[in-house]
Amino acid sequence: MESRAKAAGHAIHPMLIVFPLGLLATAVIFDIIYLASYRDGFAIASAYMIAAGVIGGVVAGFFGFLDYLRVPRRSRARRIGALHGGGNVLVLALFAASWALRLRADNWEPSPAALGCSFAGVVVALFTAWLGGELVERLGIGVDRNADVNAPSSLRHKQVYPSHG
């Protein structure tokens, strides 16, 4: 299954996901630095990164959804794609909640609830990123017209394609 949404011959969704993932992960790192130093600048930077990461995630998710619509029904890839997309909606909701909680605070100071949302969001994002890798690298979704949309999990089988060597 080849991606429908392309720019210069490459699928758009995988090009865009690096921005929200990087921004949201860096926001968590800045939260940890804030907790260690209590310097307001890190809390403020984290809040801005969360806002940009959530916006970028919505844009990337739109293109991911367009790709998902082309995945064959009743396939392993479709099930993984639904879990990947739904999990990423949860990631964005957790980070949006963290941002909203910070919005009410002085100097964007993160409350324990805001930090909990961000930390939970990054854990879920690690899982959904792995699922995205499974879709692209194991199942060939978005990159290979002859993708094996029912290939076994990479956790159970070492190789899907025969070696050429």
Secondary structure as the mmCIF struct_conf table of DSSP 4:
data_model
#
loop_
_struct_conf.conf_type_id
_struct_conf.id
_struct_conf.beg_label_comp_id
_struct_conf.beg_label_asym_id
_struct_conf.beg_label_seq_id
_struct_conf.end_label_comp_id
_struct_conf.end_label_asym_id
_struct_conf.end_label_seq_id
STRN STRN1 GLU A 2 GLU A 2
BEND BEND1 ARG A 4 ALA A 5
STRN STRN2 LYS A 6 ALA A 7
TURN_TY1_P TURN_TY1_P1 ALA A 8 GLY A 9
STRN STRN3 HIS A 10 ALA A 11
HELX_RH_AL_P HELX_RH_AL_P1 ILE A 12 LEU A 16
TURN_TY1_P TURN_TY1_P2 ILE A 17 ILE A 17
HELX_RH_AL_P HELX_RH_AL_P2 VAL A 18 SER A 37
HELX_RH_AL_P HELX_RH_AL_P3 ASP A 40 TYR A 68
TURN_TY1_P TURN_TY1_P3 LEU A 69 ARG A 70
BEND BEND2 VAL A 71 VAL A 71
HELX_LH_PP_P HELX_LH_PP_P1 PRO A 72 PRO A 72
TURN_TY1_P TURN_TY1_P4 ARG A 73 ARG A 74
BEND BEND3 SER A 75 SER A 75
HELX_RH_AL_P HELX_RH_AL_P4 ARG A 76 LEU A 103
TURN_TY1_P TURN_TY1_P5 ARG A 104 ARG A 104
BEND BEND4 ALA A 105 ALA A 105
HELX_RH_3T_P HELX_RH_3T_P1 ASP A 106 TRP A 108
HELX_LH_PP_P HELX_LH_PP_P2 GLU A 109 SER A 111
HELX_RH_AL_P HELX_RH_AL_P5 PRO A 112 GLY A 133
HELX_RH_PI_P HELX_RH_PI_P1 GLU A 134 ARG A 138
TURN_TY1_P TURN_TY1_P6 LEU A 139 LEU A 139
TURN_TY1_P TURN_TY1_P7 ILE A 141 ILE A 141
STRN STRN4 GLY A 142 VAL A 143
TURN_TY1_P TURN_TY1_P8 ARG A 145 ASN A 146
TURN_TY1_P TURN_TY1_P9 VAL A 149 ASN A 150
HELX_LH_PP_P HELX_LH_PP_P3 ALA A 151 SER A 153
TURN_TY1_P TURN_TY1_P10 SER A 154 ARG A 156
BEND BEND5 LYS A 158 LYS A 158
BEND BEND6 VAL A 160 TYR A 161
HELX_LH_PP_P HELX_LH_PP_P4 PRO A 162 SER A 163
#
